[in-house]
């Protein structure tokens, strides 16, 4: 995949803002609805959101560090996705409303946690931080800047791929939360 940095960041900002609007609507629901589960093995709305919080806890600091470490680099203004990064993005990306079922890593699985409305508030704060980082990333070489992945810190992805992965992952689980809430 090849795209201008500015176009990529704009797309990711729009998805991020849409996800934030959706969760702000969900936040108005009764706590019993946010905790509802069709069975003990599925996630509630709050568990979907907490899963995203756990990813945000890992990715937001490493994205911020990558941006700060590459602020002065000159770049061509074009992002080219890496093979591994593009693979990860395509695994989690929502295509035509369809979502491939996947299992969460054990440490990122909030199944049966006792969660409250603060879970939603924490997510909304993380979304604000992500939006700020996306704006800062407009001036960064998204190919040269690298971040580790949550699976293993030994593997590093291009910052552009990490941003795509995080935003599309959020989009995926916000859609899941909306389906559960309905």
C-alpha positions as CSV (number, residue, x, y, z in Angstrom):
1,X,0.0,0.0,0.0
2,X,1.3,3.4,-0.9
3,X,-0.4,6.7,0.2
4,X,0.5,10.3,1.0
5,X,1.1,10.7,4.7
6,X,-1.4,13.5,4.9
7,X,-4.2,11.4,3.2
8,X,-3.4,8.4,5.5
9,X,-3.5,10.6,8.7
10,X,-6.7,12.3,7.6
11,X,-8.4,8.9,7.0
12,X,-7.2,7.7,10.5
13,X,-8.4,10.9,12.1
14,X,-11.8,10.5,10.6
15,X,-12.2,6.9,11.8
16,X,-10.9,8.0,15.3
17,X,-13.4,10.8,15.5
18,X,-16.3,8.5,14.4
19,X,-15.3,5.9,17.0
20,X,-15.2,8.6,19.7
21,X,-18.7,9.8,18.7
22,X,-20.0,6.2,18.8
23,X,-18.6,5.6,22.3
24,X,-19.9,8.9,23.5
25,X,-23.4,7.7,22.5
26,X,-22.9,4.3,24.2
27,X,-21.7,6.1,27.3
28,X,-25.3,7.4,27.9
29,X,-26.7,3.8,28.2
30,X,-27.5,2.3,31.6
31,X,-24.7,0.5,33.3
32,X,-26.7,-2.8,33.2
33,X,-26.8,-2.5,29.4
34,X,-23.1,-1.8,29.2
35,X,-22.4,-4.9,31.3
36,X,-24.9,-7.2,29.5
37,X,-23.5,-10.4,28.0
38,X,-25.4,-13.0,26.0
39,X,-23.3,-15.7,27.7
40,X,-20.3,-16.0,30.0
41,X,-17.8,-16.5,27.1
42,X,-18.7,-13.4,25.2
43,X,-17.7,-9.8,25.9
44,X,-20.0,-7.0,27.2
45,X,-19.8,-3.5,25.8
46,X,-17.5,-2.5,28.7
47,X,-15.3,-5.5,28.1
48,X,-14.9,-4.5,24.4
49,X,-13.9,-1.0,25.5
50,X,-11.5,-2.3,28.2
51,X,-9.8,-4.5,25.6
52,X,-9.2,-1.3,23.6
53,X,-7.9,0.4,26.8
54,X,-5.4,-2.4,27.3
55,X,-4.1,-1.9,23.7
56,X,-4.0,1.9,24.2
57,X,-2.0,1.4,27.4
58,X,0.7,-0.3,25.3
59,X,0.5,1.5,21.9
60,X,0.0,5.1,22.9
61,X,3.3,5.5,24.8
62,X,5.3,3.7,22.0
63,X,3.7,5.8,19.3
64,X,4.4,9.0,21.3
65,X,8.1,7.8,21.7
66,X,8.4,7.1,18.0
67,X,7.1,10.6,17.2
68,X,9.4,12.3,19.6
69,X,12.4,10.4,18.4
70,X,11.8,11.3,14.8
71,X,10.6,14.9,15.0
72,X,13.5,16.3,13.0
73,X,13.7,13.7,10.2
74,X,13.1,14.8,6.7
75,X,10.7,12.6,4.8
76,X,9.3,12.2,1.3
77,X,5.6,12.6,2.4
78,X,4.6,9.2,1.2
79,X,3.9,6.2,3.3
80,X,4.6,2.7,2.0
81,X,3.3,-0.1,4.2
82,X,5.6,-2.9,5.2
83,X,4.8,-6.6,4.4
84,X,4.3,-7.6,8.1
85,X,2.5,-4.4,9.0
86,X,0.1,-4.7,6.1
87,X,-0.5,-8.3,7.0
88,X,-1.5,-7.4,10.6
89,X,-3.7,-4.5,9.4
90,X,-5.5,-6.8,6.9
91,X,-6.1,-9.4,9.7
92,X,-8.1,-7.0,11.9
93,X,-9.5,-4.5,9.4
94,X,-13.3,-4.4,8.9
95,X,-14.1,-5.0,5.3
96,X,-17.6,-4.3,3.9
97,X,-19.0,-4.5,7.5
98,X,-17.6,-8.0,7.9
99,X,-15.3,-8.9,10.8
100,X,-13.2,-12.0,11.0
101,X,-13.5,-13.6,14.4
102,X,-10.2,-13.7,16.3
103,X,-9.1,-14.5,19.9
104,X,-7.5,-11.9,22.0
105,X,-4.1,-12.4,23.6
106,X,-4.6,-13.5,27.2
107,X,-3.2,-10.3,28.7
108,X,-5.5,-8.2,26.5
109,X,-8.6,-10.2,27.3
110,X,-10.9,-8.5,29.9
111,X,-13.4,-11.4,30.0
112,X,-15.3,-11.4,33.3
113,X,-13.6,-8.3,34.7
114,X,-15.7,-6.1,37.0
115,X,-15.8,-2.9,35.0
116,X,-17.6,0.5,35.5
117,X,-18.3,3.6,33.5
118,X,-14.7,4.8,34.2
119,X,-13.7,2.2,31.6
120,X,-15.5,4.4,29.0
121,X,-14.1,7.6,30.4
122,X,-10.6,6.1,30.1
123,X,-11.2,5.1,26.5
124,X,-12.4,8.6,25.6
125,X,-9.3,10.1,27.2
126,X,-7.1,7.7,25.2
127,X,-9.0,8.7,22.0
128,X,-8.1,12.4,22.7
129,X,-4.5,11.4,23.1
130,X,-4.6,9.3,19.9
131,X,-6.1,12.2,18.0
132,X,-3.3,14.5,19.2
133,X,-0.6,11.9,18.2
134,X,-2.2,11.5,14.7
135,X,-1.9,15.3,14.2
136,X,1.7,15.2,15.4
137,X,2.4,12.3,13.0
138,X,1.6,14.4,10.0
139,X,5.2,15.8,10.2
140,X,6.9,12.5,10.7
141,X,8.4,9.9,8.3
142,X,5.9,7.1,8.9
143,X,8.3,4.6,7.3
144,X,11.5,5.5,9.1
145,X,9.9,5.8,12.6
146,X,9.3,2.3,14.1
147,X,7.4,0.9,17.1
148,X,7.4,-2.5,18.8
149,X,4.2,-4.6,18.7
150,X,2.3,-5.9,21.7
151,X,3.0,-9.6,20.7
152,X,6.8,-9.1,21.1
153,X,9.0,-6.1,21.5
154,X,11.5,-7.9,19.2
155,X,9.3,-7.1,16.1
156,X,9.1,-3.5,15.0
157,X,6.6,-2.1,12.6
158,X,6.6,1.2,10.6
159,X,4.8,3.9,12.6
160,X,2.3,4.2,9.8
161,X,1.4,0.5,10.0
162,X,1.1,0.8,13.8
163,X,-1.2,3.8,13.5
164,X,-3.3,1.9,10.9
165,X,-3.4,-1.2,13.1
166,X,-4.4,0.7,16.2
167,X,-7.1,2.8,14.6
168,X,-8.6,-0.1,12.6
169,X,-8.5,-2.3,15.7
170,X,-10.5,0.4,17.6
171,X,-13.0,0.6,14.7
172,X,-13.5,-3.1,14.8
173,X,-14.3,-3.3,18.5
174,X,-16.4,-0.1,18.5
175,X,-18.6,-1.8,15.9
176,X,-18.7,-4.9,18.2
177,X,-19.7,-2.8,21.1
178,X,-22.4,-1.1,19.1
179,X,-23.8,-4.5,18.0
180,X,-23.9,-5.7,21.7
181,X,-25.5,-2.5,22.8
182,X,-28.3,-2.8,20.3
